[in-house]
Amino acid sequence: MRVCHLSWEYPPVVYGGLGRHVHALAEAQAALGHDVTVITDHVPHLPAEESVAGVRILRAAPAPPDLPFDTEHLLAWVLGLNHRLVTLGNAALPRLHLDVLHAHDWLVAHAARDLAAIEDTPIVATIHATEAGRHQGWLPTDLSRSIHRIESWLVESARHVITCSEYMESEVSQLFNVPNDDLTVIPNGIDTARWSATSRRGSGSGRQDGPTLVYCGRLEWEKGVHTLVDAVARLRREFPGLRLVIAGDGTQREALVEQSRRRRIATRVTFTGWLPEERLYEVMTSADAIVVPSIYEPFGLVALEAAALNAPLVVARTGGLAEFAADDSTAITFSPGAVDELVVAVHRILDDPRTATIRARRARRRLRDHHAWPMLADATVSVYEQAAHQRDSHRGRPTKPLPGQDLSGNLLARPPA
């Protein structure tokens, strides 16, 4: 198959799980013998075209307007990005002879539509998350409603839609009125050889400096880090020397720093910002437990990374995290946002490190059976083949209104506090 992935982020640009997902999927497909291209944004000091691990990487040239990537300018920034991607793709398509365009999330929707129309190339879309999901089913601003409509537009344009969990399959089906035949669940994967640890410092026993909890990821409200900070404020009374390392960045960083001060645990919480991969390994392998406290989590790639490193896991019972830890056999779970339950869950890890280690080893074995990239890459190619041969019969599906909205997406009532 000849496939082109459209993605706004691709290493070395990695903001969240999407960039790592596209990178691993593209390289796994190339290793299986497929002709794989990635069209993405420019990166200073990197070539406009290069081949890495069998993947042809095409980077769009910079062009005005030169806007910051922030909430205020987001839609204008995305439109500028899509203009650059279309300009690049339009020049490249005649030599690529594509069988399918694989679009990753709403940020590349316009480019996917325009490029697919040039040679009537089918679109396969992976919806990694939704704007409505991030806001617990509400679209509170003009920006949120615009993003939701673009997501709907991309889904409507796709011959087939991929989601990373059964939770996301249900969400996409309900939000965008997608028939089950047009949806496929393919979970995220992990390269266990790349994410591996021969030894672990975290042991939970006999450590004079106290246990260490680690959070890795974006610092946004839906990631639930505020829940973890509150839990640490309680846990430190029972575990002297307890430390929390927060690795990542986002719009909630200053609020979390202030929350740590108010809870009088500022000296026990370390904010590292984004870390290079080698340093991230070190931080994660030092943990007595890695905590993923998400309020909303379509999948939760960090859970796979923690499992690959044999790190004990505490995860919120939501989305793809709940599916990975279905019966507490691979991770200890708690209800999203429930500080009391999170405190109990961490206790179970720290009070019984031997069982925590057994559970961590069980989680790593699960990776081999369900999250190996060659298997997932092959499953994705099967979706491409289906999309390339099926008749596109679902144009114009009406999008269902969300709770508190009319059909145009206008907010009818304020969301619950």
Residue pairs with C-beta under 8 A, 6 or more apart in sequence:
1 29
1 34
1 35
1 99
1 100
1 381
1 384
1 385
1 388
2 34
2 35
2 37
2 96
2 97
2 98
2 99
2 100
3 29
3 34
3 35
3 36
3 37
3 98
3 99
3 100
3 101
3 102
3 381
3 384
4 36
4 37
4 38
4 39
4 89
4 96
4 98
4 100
4 101
4 102
4 115
5 22
5 25
5 26
5 36
5 37
5 38
5 39
5 102
5 104
6 39
6 40
6 85
6 89
6 101
6 102
6 103
6 104
6 108
6 111
6 112
6 115
7 18
7 19
7 22
7 38
7 39
7 40
7 104
7 105
7 108
8 40
8 41
8 78
8 81
8 104
8 105
8 107
8 108
9 15
9 16
9 18
9 19
9 22
9 40
9 41
10 19
10 22
10 23
10 38
10 40
10 57
11 19
11 20
11 23
12 43
12 46
13 19
13 40
13 41
13 43
14 20
14 23
15 218
16 217
16 218
17 128
17 188
17 299
17 301
17 302
18 104
18 105
18 128
20 301
21 104
21 126
21 128
21 164
21 188
21 189
21 301
22 38
22 104
24 189
24 190
24 191
24 373
25 189
25 373
25 376
25 377
25 380
26 36
26 38
26 55
27 36
27 52
27 53
27 54
27 55
27 373
28 189
28 373
28 374
28 376
28 377
29 36
29 377
29 380
29 381
30 36
30 53
30 54
30 55
31 53
31 54
31 374
31 377
32 374
32 377
32 378
32 381
34 381
35 56
35 96
36 54
36 55
36 56
37 55
37 56
37 57
37 58
37 92
37 96
37 98
38 55
38 56
38 57
38 58
39 58
39 60
39 85
39 88
39 89
39 92
39 111
40 57
40 58
40 59
40 60
40 85
41 59
41 60
41 81
41 84
41 85
42 48
42 59
42 60
42 61
42 62
42 84
43 59
46 59
47 59
48 58
48 59
48 61
49 56
49 57
49 58
49 59
50 57
51 57
58 88
58 89
58 92
59 88
60 81
60 84
60 85
60 87
60 88
61 84
61 87
61 88
62 84
63 80
63 83
63 84
63 87
64 80
65 76
65 80
67 73
67 76
67 77
67 80
68 77
69 77
71 143
71 251
74 143
75 143
75 146
78 107
78 110
79 110
81 107
81 108
81 111
82 107
82 108
82 109
82 110
82 111
82 114
85 108
85 111
85 115
86 110
86 111
86 114
86 115
89 111
89 114
89 115
90 115
90 118
93 115
93 118
93 119
98 119
98 121
99 121
99 122
99 384
99 388
100 121
100 122
100 123
100 124
100 384
100 387
100 388
101 112
101 115
101 116
101 121
101 122
101 123
101 124
102 123
102 124
102 125
102 126
102 380
102 384
103 109
103 111
103 112
103 123
103 124
103 125
103 126
103 154
103 158
104 125
104 126
104 128
105 126
105 127
105 128
105 129
105 151
105 154
106 131
106 147
106 150
106 151
106 154
109 150
109 151
109 153
109 154
109 157
110 150
112 123
112 125
112 154
112 157
113 123
113 153
113 154
113 157
115 121
116 122
116 123
116 157
122 159
122 160
122 387
122 388
122 392
123 154
123 157
123 158
123 159
123 387
124 158
124 159
124 160
124 161
124 162
124 383
124 384
124 387
125 154
125 155
125 157
125 158
125 160
125 161
125 162
126 161
126 162
126 163
126 164
127 151
127 154
127 155
127 161
127 162
127 163
127 168
127 172
128 164
128 298
128 299
129 168
129 296
129 298
130 148
130 151
130 168
130 171
130 172
130 175
131 139
131 144
131 147
131 148
131 151
132 138
132 139
132 144
132 148
132 171
132 175
132 402
133 171
133 296
133 298
134 220
134 222
134 296
135 144
135 222
135 415
136 295
136 296
136 415
137 402
137 403
138 144
138 402
138 403
138 404
138 411
138 415
139 145
139 148
139 402
139 405
139 409
139 411
140 411
140 415
145 409
145 410
145 411
148 175
148 402
148 409
149 409
151 175
151 176
152 175
152 176
152 399
155 161
155 172
155 176
155 178
155 397
156 176
156 394
156 395
156 396
156 397
158 182
158 387
159 182
159 387
159 390
159 392
160 182
160 183
160 184
160 383
160 386
160 387
160 390
161 172
161 178
161 182
161 183
161 184
162 183
162 184
162 185
162 186
162 380
162 383
163 169
163 171
163 172
163 183
163 184
163 185
163 186
163 298
164 185
164 186
164 187
164 188
164 298
164 299
164 320
165 185
165 187
165 298
165 299
165 319
165 320
165 323
166 185
166 323
167 298
167 318
167 319
167 320
167 322
167 323
168 185
168 298
168 299
168 319
168 320
169 183
169 185
171 298
172 178
172 183
173 179
173 180
173 183
174 400
175 399
175 400
175 402
176 397
176 399
176 400
177 397
177 398
177 399
177 400
178 394
178 397
179 394
182 394
184 379
184 383
186 376
186 379
186 380
186 383
187 299
187 320
187 370
187 371
187 376
188 299
188 301
188 304
188 320
188 371
188 376
189 304
189 371
189 372
189 373
189 375
189 376
189 377
190 301
190 304
190 305
190 307
190 308
190 367
190 371
190 372
190 373
191 308
191 373
192 308
192 364
192 367
192 368
192 372
195 281
195 304
195 305
195 308
195 309
196 308
196 309
197 281
197 285
197 309
197 310
197 311
199 285
200 285
200 286
200 309
200 310
200 311
201 285
201 286
202 211
202 212
202 285
202 286
202 287
202 288
202 289
202 311
202 312
203 288
203 353
204 211
204 288
204 349
204 350
204 353
204 356
205 353
207 241
207 288
208 241
209 241
209 243
210 239
210 240
210 241
210 242
210 243
211 239
211 241
211 242
211 243
211 288
211 289
211 350
212 242
212 243
212 244
212 245
212 286
212 287
212 288
213 228
213 232
213 242
213 243
213 244
213 245
213 287
213 288
213 289
213 290
213 291
213 346
214 244
214 245
214 247
214 283
214 284
214 286
214 287
214 289
214 290
214 291
214 311
215 225
215 228
215 244
215 245
215 246
215 247
215 248
215 290
215 291
215 292
215 293
216 247
216 248
216 280
216 283
216 284
216 290
216 302
216 305
217 223
217 247
217 248
217 292
217 302
218 248
218 249
218 250
219 225
219 246
219 248
219 249
219 250
219 251
219 252
219 253
219 256
220 250
220 251
220 252
221 252
221 295
222 294
222 295
222 296
222 297
223 250
223 252
223 293
223 294
223 295
223 297
224 293
224 294
224 295
224 316
224 336
224 337
225 246
225 252
225 256
225 293
226 252
226 255
226 256
226 259
227 293
227 295
227 316
227 336
227 337
227 338
227 339
227 342
228 244
228 291
228 293
228 342
229 244
229 256
229 259
229 260
229 263
229 265
229 269
230 259
230 263
230 339
231 293
231 339
231 342
231 343
231 346
232 242
232 244
232 263
232 265
232 268
232 269
233 263
233 264
233 265
234 339
234 343
235 242
235 343
235 346
235 347
236 242
236 265
236 268
238 347
239 350
242 268
243 268
243 269
243 270
244 265
244 268
244 269
244 270
245 269
245 270
245 272
245 283
245 286
245 287
246 256
246 269
246 270
246 271
246 272
247 272
247 273
247 274
247 275
247 280
247 283
248 272
248 273
248 274
249 273
249 274
253 271
256 271
257 266
257 271
260 266
260 268
260 269
272 279
272 283
275 283
281 309
284 290
284 305
284 306
284 309
284 311
285 309
285 311
287 306
287 311
287 312
288 312
288 349
288 350
288 353
289 311
289 312
289 313
289 314
289 346
289 349
289 350
289 356
290 302
290 306
290 311
290 312
290 313
290 314
291 314
291 315
291 342
291 346
292 300
292 302
292 303
292 306
292 313
292 314
292 315
292 316
292 321
293 314
293 315
293 316
293 336
293 342
294 300
294 315
294 316
294 318
294 319
294 321
294 336
295 316
295 318
295 336
295 337
296 318
296 319
296 336
297 316
297 318
297 319
297 320
297 321
298 319
298 320
299 319
299 320
299 321
300 315
300 319
300 320
300 321
300 324
303 313
303 315
303 321
303 324
303 325
303 331
304 324
304 367
304 371
306 313
306 363
307 313
307 330
307 360
307 363
307 364
307 366
307 367
308 364
308 367
310 357
310 360
310 361
310 364
311 360
312 331
312 332
312 349
312 353
312 356
312 357
312 359
312 360
313 325
313 330
313 331
313 332
313 359
313 360
313 363
314 331
314 332
314 333
314 334
314 342
314 345
314 346
314 349
315 321
315 322
315 324
315 325
315 331
315 332
315 333
315 334
316 322
316 333
316 334
316 335
316 336
316 337
317 325
317 333
317 334
317 335
317 336
318 336
321 331
321 333
322 333
324 330
324 331
324 363
324 366
325 331
325 332
325 333
328 359
329 359
329 362
330 359
330 362
330 363
330 366
331 359
331 363
332 345
332 346
332 348
332 349
332 359
333 345
334 341
334 342
334 344
334 345
335 341
348 356
349 356
398 407
401 407
401 409
402 409
404 411
404 412
404 413
404 415
405 411
405 412
406 412
